[in-house]
């Protein structure tokens, strides 16, 4: 994925997070609570995971193939 596409998708994820967080917070305030609660934490973790997945480097696809030791060293 190109860097421009990553930036655009990241902006969409952040916007969606703020919209959903505002909905959760409004619903919780309507019921008398002052914090977003566990749903807010779940949304935060989901946004963090989505952004990390978007920006994850493609260089570490297979760590096994980049082994520095020959097979004979591992079989000892």
Backbone torsions as a table, in degrees:
resi	resn	phi	psi	omega
1	UNK	NA	137.0	-179.3
2	UNK	-74.0	162.2	-177.6
3	UNK	-64.4	-36.3	178.8
4	UNK	-64.3	-42.6	178.7
5	UNK	-64.7	-39.1	178.5
6	UNK	-63.0	-40.8	179.4
7	UNK	-64.7	-43.3	-179.5
8	UNK	-64.7	-45.0	179.7
9	UNK	-65.9	-36.9	177.1
10	UNK	-63.4	-42.2	177.8
11	UNK	-62.4	-40.2	178.1
12	UNK	-64.3	-42.1	179.3
13	UNK	-63.7	-43.5	-179.8
14	UNK	-65.1	-42.6	178.6
15	UNK	-62.4	-44.9	179.0
16	UNK	-63.2	-39.5	178.2
17	UNK	-60.7	-47.4	-178.9
18	UNK	-63.5	-38.3	179.5
19	UNK	-66.9	-46.6	179.6
20	UNK	-67.3	-37.8	178.7
21	UNK	-64.2	-39.1	178.0
22	UNK	-65.0	-39.3	177.6
23	UNK	-65.0	-43.3	179.2
24	UNK	-64.3	-43.7	-179.0
25	UNK	-65.3	-39.9	178.3
26	UNK	-65.8	-40.7	178.0
27	UNK	-65.1	-39.2	179.1
28	UNK	-70.0	-37.9	178.3
29	UNK	-66.6	-34.4	179.4
30	UNK	-65.7	-28.1	179.1
31	UNK	-93.6	6.3	172.9
32	UNK	98.3	5.1	179.2
33	UNK	-93.7	154.3	-178.3
34	UNK	-106.6	-4.2	179.5
35	UNK	-125.5	158.7	-179.4
36	UNK	-72.4	-17.3	174.7
37	UNK	74.3	-157.4	-174.1
38	UNK	-67.7	-32.3	178.3
39	UNK	-65.0	-35.6	175.6
40	UNK	-65.4	-39.0	177.5
41	UNK	-67.3	-38.0	177.7
42	UNK	-64.9	-42.6	177.6
43	UNK	-63.4	-40.2	178.5
44	UNK	-63.7	-43.9	179.0
45	UNK	-65.9	-37.9	178.9
46	UNK	-66.3	-41.8	178.4
47	UNK	-65.6	-41.5	178.4
48	UNK	-62.6	-44.9	178.9
49	UNK	-64.7	-38.7	179.3
50	UNK	-65.8	-42.8	179.6
51	UNK	-67.6	-38.9	176.5
52	UNK	-64.4	-38.4	178.9
53	UNK	-67.7	-35.9	178.7
54	UNK	-66.1	-44.1	-173.8
55	UNK	-92.8	4.3	179.4
56	UNK	-62.1	135.6	-178.1
57	UNK	-71.8	143.0	178.7
58	UNK	-84.4	0.5	-176.9
59	UNK	-74.3	-27.3	-174.0
60	UNK	-98.1	37.8	-176.9
61	UNK	-67.0	-40.1	-178.9
62	UNK	-138.3	102.0	179.4
63	UNK	-76.3	-24.7	-178.8
64	UNK	-67.7	-34.0	-178.1
65	UNK	-75.8	-17.0	179.6
66	UNK	-98.5	34.1	-176.8
67	UNK	-73.3	129.9	-179.1
68	UNK	-79.5	-18.7	-175.8
69	UNK	-100.3	137.4	175.0
70	UNK	-70.1	162.8	-177.5
71	UNK	-61.5	-30.7	-178.9
72	UNK	-65.8	-30.1	179.0
73	UNK	-70.8	-33.4	-177.9
74	UNK	-78.4	-22.3	-176.0
75	UNK	-87.8	-5.4	-178.1
76	UNK	-66.3	NA	NA
